[in-house]
Amino acid sequence: MASLSESAQRLTERIIGTWTLCSWTRLIDGVEEPGLLGRDALGQIAYSPDGYMSANFMRRGRQRFATDDLIGSSDPLERAAAYDGYQGYCGRYEIDEAASVVLHRVSISSNPNWTESVQKRFVEFIGQRIKLTTPPILRQGKEAAVVLIWERAK
């Protein structure tokens, strides 16, 4: 249960900081299934006081490239696997206190279709955790809400 001071704080104040991913699931017709990068995906999201945000996600146990060369691999399959196991984006954010919504105004993204997009997230605080839920997102021909649970980074 949130303390009185926490519940009285505005969303704008409570969201600031760095958060670590606890869980990532999709809801399809009320049924939960693993998120894009698996049930045990790694992730971090940060909201700065000056209005910038950054979100990064990675499949746990991603295969390392065969070389430590900065460019990585010249093998297209190896590169595709690395891309498929990672998502990241950053940009500005805005809070709609009345609707309990955060808008991510994406300026840079590993997914080129998200660059220059606005990603809406419904925000709910559950004790010391934060729950971000997307509107329906299309994946493999099916639309589903994505639910991300975060806790403050230690």
Phi and psi restraints in degrees (value plus and minus 20) as a CYANA .aco file:
   2 ALA   PHI     -91.2   -51.2
   2 ALA   PSI     124.9   164.9
   3 SER   PHI     -90.8   -50.8
   3 SER   PSI     142.9   182.9
   4 LEU   PHI     -78.1   -38.1
   4 LEU   PSI     -61.2   -21.2
   5 SER   PHI     -85.6   -45.6
   5 SER   PSI     -57.3   -17.3
   6 GLU   PHI     -87.6   -47.6
   6 GLU   PSI     -65.0   -25.0
   7 SER   PHI     -88.5   -48.5
   7 SER   PSI     -46.1    -6.1
   8 ALA   PHI    -100.6   -60.6
   8 ALA   PSI     -38.4     1.6
   9 GLN   PHI     -88.4   -48.4
   9 GLN   PSI     125.8   165.8
  10 ARG   PHI     -93.0   -53.0
  10 ARG   PSI     131.5   171.5
  11 LEU   PHI     -74.2   -34.2
  11 LEU   PSI     -61.2   -21.2
  12 THR   PHI     -74.7   -34.7
  12 THR   PSI     -58.1   -18.1
  13 GLU   PHI    -101.4   -61.4
  13 GLU   PSI     -59.2   -19.2
  14 ARG   PHI     -90.9   -50.9
  14 ARG   PSI     -49.3    -9.3
  15 ILE   PHI     -98.6   -58.6
  15 ILE   PSI     -42.7    -2.7
  16 ILE   PHI     -81.8   -41.8
  16 ILE   PSI     114.3   154.3
  17 GLY   PHI     111.2   151.2
  17 GLY   PSI    -190.4  -150.4
  18 THR   PHI    -131.7   -91.7
  18 THR   PSI     116.1   156.1
  19 TRP   PHI    -145.5  -105.5
  19 TRP   PSI     124.2   164.2
  20 THR   PHI    -129.8   -89.8
  20 THR   PSI     117.7   157.7
  21 LEU   PHI     -87.6   -47.6
  21 LEU   PSI     109.5   149.5
  22 CYS   PHI    -120.8   -80.8
  22 CYS   PSI     -62.1   -22.1
  23 SER   PHI    -175.5  -135.5
  23 SER   PSI     133.6   173.6
  24 TRP   PHI    -160.3  -120.3
  24 TRP   PSI      92.6   132.6
  25 THR   PHI    -154.0  -114.0
  25 THR   PSI     142.9   182.9
  26 ARG   PHI    -136.0   -96.0
  26 ARG   PSI     124.5   164.5
  27 LEU   PHI    -131.5   -91.5
  27 LEU   PSI      91.2   131.2
  28 ILE   PHI    -136.5   -96.5
  28 ILE   PSI      93.5   133.5
  29 ASP   PHI      31.1    71.1
  29 ASP   PSI      22.1    62.1
  30 GLY   PHI      60.1   100.1
  30 GLY   PSI     -22.7    17.3
  31 VAL   PHI    -120.7   -80.7
  31 VAL   PSI     110.7   150.7
  32 GLU   PHI    -104.8   -64.8
  32 GLU   PSI     116.1   156.1
  33 GLU   PHI    -157.0  -117.0
  33 GLU   PSI     142.9   182.9
  34 PRO   PHI     -80.7   -40.7
  34 PRO   PSI     131.6   171.6
  35 GLY   PHI     -90.3   -50.3
  35 GLY   PSI     155.5   195.5
  36 LEU   PHI     -73.4   -33.4
  36 LEU   PSI     -55.6   -15.6
  37 LEU   PHI    -124.9   -84.9
  37 LEU   PSI      -3.0    37.0
  38 GLY   PHI      77.0   117.0
  38 GLY   PSI     144.7   184.7
  39 ARG   PHI     -84.2   -44.2
  39 ARG   PSI     -48.8    -8.8
  40 ASP   PHI    -128.6   -88.6
  40 ASP   PSI      11.4    51.4
  41 ALA   PHI     -78.6   -38.6
  41 ALA   PSI     132.7   172.7
  42 LEU   PHI    -120.7   -80.7
  42 LEU   PSI     124.5   164.5
  43 GLY   PHI    -183.1  -143.1
  43 GLY   PSI     138.4   178.4
  44 GLN   PHI    -168.2  -128.2
  44 GLN   PSI     116.4   156.4
  45 ILE   PHI    -149.9  -109.9
  45 ILE   PSI     120.5   160.5
  46 ALA   PHI    -152.9  -112.9
  46 ALA   PSI     117.2   157.2
  47 TYR   PHI    -140.8  -100.8
  47 TYR   PSI     100.6   140.6
  48 SER   PHI    -113.5   -73.5
  48 SER   PSI     136.2   176.2
  49 PRO   PHI     -83.3   -43.3
  49 PRO   PSI     -42.7    -2.7
  50 ASP   PHI    -112.4   -72.4
  50 ASP   PSI      -6.1    33.9
  51 GLY   PHI      73.7   113.7
  51 GLY   PSI      -4.8    35.2
  52 TYR   PHI    -126.5   -86.5
  52 TYR   PSI     130.8   170.8
  53 MET   PHI    -158.2  -118.2
  53 MET   PSI     139.2   179.2
  54 SER   PHI    -169.0  -129.0
  54 SER   PSI     113.9   153.9
  55 ALA   PHI    -149.9  -109.9
  55 ALA   PSI     112.6   152.6
  56 ASN   PHI    -156.4  -116.4
  56 ASN   PSI     116.0   156.0
  57 PHE   PHI    -154.9  -114.9
  57 PHE   PSI     126.6   166.6
  58 MET   PHI    -168.8  -128.8
  58 MET   PSI     119.6   159.6
  59 ARG   PHI     -88.6   -48.6
  59 ARG   PSI     112.2   152.2
  60 ARG   PHI     -84.1   -44.1
  60 ARG   PSI     119.5   159.5
  61 GLY   PHI      54.0    94.0
  61 GLY   PSI       6.6    46.6
  62 ARG   PHI     -74.3   -34.3
  62 ARG   PSI     120.9   160.9
  63 GLN   PHI     -87.5   -47.5
  63 GLN   PSI     112.0   152.0
  64 ARG   PHI     -94.6   -54.6
  64 ARG   PSI     132.6   172.6
  65 PHE   PHI     -85.8   -45.8
  65 PHE   PSI     136.0   176.0
  66 ALA   PHI     -89.7   -49.7
  66 ALA   PSI     -38.8     1.2
  67 THR   PHI    -146.2  -106.2
  67 THR   PSI     134.4   174.4
  68 ASP   PHI    -112.9   -72.9
  68 ASP   PSI     -12.7    27.3
  69 ASP   PHI     -75.2   -35.2
  69 ASP   PSI     118.6   158.6
  70 LEU   PHI     -75.3   -35.3
  70 LEU   PSI     -54.8   -14.8
  71 ILE   PHI     -91.0   -51.0
  71 ILE   PSI     -39.6     0.4
  72 GLY   PHI      70.2   110.2
  72 GLY   PSI    -140.6  -100.6
  73 SER   PHI    -136.5   -96.5
  73 SER   PSI     129.0   169.0
  74 SER   PHI    -114.7   -74.7
  74 SER   PSI     -26.6    13.4
  75 ASP   PHI     -96.4   -56.4
  75 ASP   PSI      95.4   135.4
  76 PRO   PHI     -80.9   -40.9
  76 PRO   PSI     -52.9   -12.9
  77 LEU   PHI     -89.2   -49.2
  77 LEU   PSI     -60.3   -20.3
  78 GLU   PHI     -85.2   -45.2
  78 GLU   PSI     -61.8   -21.8
  79 ARG   PHI     -86.4   -46.4
  79 ARG   PSI     -60.7   -20.7
  80 ALA   PHI     -83.0   -43.0
  80 ALA   PSI     -61.3   -21.3
  81 ALA   PHI     -83.2   -43.2
  81 ALA   PSI     -59.3   -19.3
  82 ALA   PHI     -85.3   -45.3
  82 ALA   PSI     -63.4   -23.4
  83 TYR   PHI     -83.7   -43.7
  83 TYR   PSI     -64.3   -24.3
  84 ASP   PHI     -84.1   -44.1
  84 ASP   PSI     -41.5    -1.5
  85 GLY   PHI    -117.0   -77.0
  85 GLY   PSI      -9.4    30.6
  86 TYR   PHI    -165.4  -125.4
  86 TYR   PSI     120.7   160.7
  87 GLN   PHI    -158.2  -118.2
  87 GLN   PSI     121.3   161.3
  88 GLY   PHI    -176.4  -136.4
  88 GLY   PSI     129.1   169.1
  89 TYR   PHI    -178.1  -138.1
  89 TYR   PSI     141.5   181.5
  90 CYS   PHI    -174.4  -134.4
  90 CYS   PSI     147.2   187.2
  91 GLY   PHI     140.8   180.8
  91 GLY   PSI    -175.3  -135.3
  92 ARG   PHI    -109.1   -69.1
  92 ARG   PSI     142.2   182.2
  93 TYR   PHI    -157.0  -117.0
  93 TYR   PSI     134.4   174.4
  94 GLU   PHI    -153.3  -113.3
  94 GLU   PSI     126.9   166.9
  95 ILE   PHI    -130.8   -90.8
  95 ILE   PSI     114.4   154.4
  96 ASP   PHI    -128.3   -88.3
  96 ASP   PSI      77.2   117.2
  97 GLU   PHI     -79.0   -39.0
  97 GLU   PSI     -66.0   -26.0
  98 ALA   PHI     -82.1   -42.1
  98 ALA   PSI     -57.3   -17.3
  99 ALA   PHI    -114.1   -74.1
  99 ALA   PSI     -23.6    16.4
 100 SER   PHI      32.9    72.9
 100 SER   PSI      34.3    74.3
 101 VAL   PHI    -149.7  -109.7
 101 VAL   PSI     122.2   162.2
 102 VAL   PHI    -136.2   -96.2
 102 VAL   PSI     114.5   154.5
 103 LEU   PHI    -126.1   -86.1
 103 LEU   PSI     101.6   141.6
 104 HIS   PHI    -113.6   -73.6
 104 HIS   PSI      93.4   133.4
 105 ARG   PHI    -112.8   -72.8
 105 ARG   PSI      74.1   114.1
 106 VAL   PHI     -94.7   -54.7
 106 VAL   PSI     105.1   145.1
 107 SER   PHI    -128.8   -88.8
 107 SER   PSI     -47.7    -7.7
 108 ILE   PHI    -156.6  -116.6
 108 ILE   PSI     114.3   154.3
 109 SER   PHI    -171.5  -131.5
 109 SER   PSI     126.5   166.5
 110 SER   PHI     -89.0   -49.0
 110 SER   PSI     -43.9    -3.9
 111 ASN   PHI    -114.4   -74.4
 111 ASN   PSI      89.6   129.6
 112 PRO   PHI     -78.8   -38.8
 112 PRO   PSI     -45.3    -5.3
 113 ASN   PHI     -92.7   -52.7
 113 ASN   PSI     -37.8     2.2
 114 TRP   PHI    -109.9   -69.9
 114 TRP   PSI     -36.8     3.2
 115 THR   PHI     -80.8   -40.8
 115 THR   PSI     112.4   152.4
 116 GLU   PHI      46.7    86.7
 116 GLU   PSI       5.1    45.1
 117 SER   PHI    -127.3   -87.3
 117 SER   PSI     150.1   190.1
 118 VAL   PHI    -136.6   -96.6
 118 VAL   PSI     102.1   142.1
 119 GLN   PHI    -127.7   -87.7
 119 GLN   PSI      98.2   138.2
 120 LYS   PHI    -111.3   -71.3
 120 LYS   PSI     116.6   156.6
 121 ARG   PHI    -153.4  -113.4
 121 ARG   PSI     108.0   148.0
 122 PHE   PHI    -102.2   -62.2
 122 PHE   PSI     114.1   154.1
 123 VAL   PHI    -132.7   -92.7
 123 VAL   PSI     113.9   153.9
 124 GLU   PHI    -161.7  -121.7
 124 GLU   PSI     110.3   150.3
 125 PHE   PHI    -113.3   -73.3
 125 PHE   PSI     111.7   151.7
 126 ILE   PHI    -143.9  -103.9
 126 ILE   PSI      76.4   116.4
 127 GLY   PHI      41.5    81.5
 127 GLY   PSI    -143.8  -103.8
 128 GLN   PHI    -110.5   -70.5
 128 GLN   PSI     -17.7    22.3
 129 ARG   PHI    -123.9   -83.9
 129 ARG   PSI     143.0   183.0
 130 ILE   PHI    -144.8  -104.8
 130 ILE   PSI     116.8   156.8
 131 LYS   PHI    -133.1   -93.1
 131 LYS   PSI     102.3   142.3
 132 LEU   PHI    -132.1   -92.1
 132 LEU   PSI     105.2   145.2
 133 THR   PHI    -141.6  -101.6
 133 THR   PSI     113.6   153.6
 134 THR   PHI    -109.0   -69.0
 134 THR   PSI     138.0   178.0
 135 PRO   PHI     -85.7   -45.7
 135 PRO   PSI     150.9   190.9
 136 PRO   PHI     -73.9   -33.9
 136 PRO   PSI     112.7   152.7
 137 ILE   PHI    -140.0  -100.0
 137 ILE   PSI     116.8   156.8
 138 LEU   PHI     -99.5   -59.5
 138 LEU   PSI     108.1   148.1
 139 ARG   PHI    -165.9  -125.9
 139 ARG   PSI     103.3   143.3
 140 GLN   PHI      30.9    70.9
 140 GLN   PSI      24.0    64.0
 141 GLY   PHI      60.0   100.0
 141 GLY   PSI     -20.5    19.5
 142 LYS   PHI    -140.5  -100.5
 142 LYS   PSI     114.9   154.9
 143 GLU   PHI    -112.3   -72.3
 143 GLU   PSI     118.2   158.2
 144 ALA   PHI    -176.8  -136.8
 144 ALA   PSI     129.1   169.1
 145 ALA   PHI     -94.7   -54.7
 145 ALA   PSI     123.8   163.8
 146 VAL   PHI    -127.3   -87.3
 146 VAL   PSI     112.9   152.9
 147 VAL   PHI    -137.2   -97.2
 147 VAL   PSI     101.7   141.7
 148 LEU   PHI    -138.1   -98.1
 148 LEU   PSI     106.1   146.1
 149 ILE   PHI    -128.7   -88.7
 149 ILE   PSI     111.0   151.0
 150 TRP   PHI    -146.5  -106.5
 150 TRP   PSI     132.5   172.5
 151 GLU   PHI    -148.7  -108.7
 151 GLU   PSI     135.1   175.1
 152 ARG   PHI     -77.6   -37.6
 152 ARG   PSI     115.9   155.9
 153 ALA   PHI     -86.0   -46.0
 153 ALA   PSI     122.5   162.5
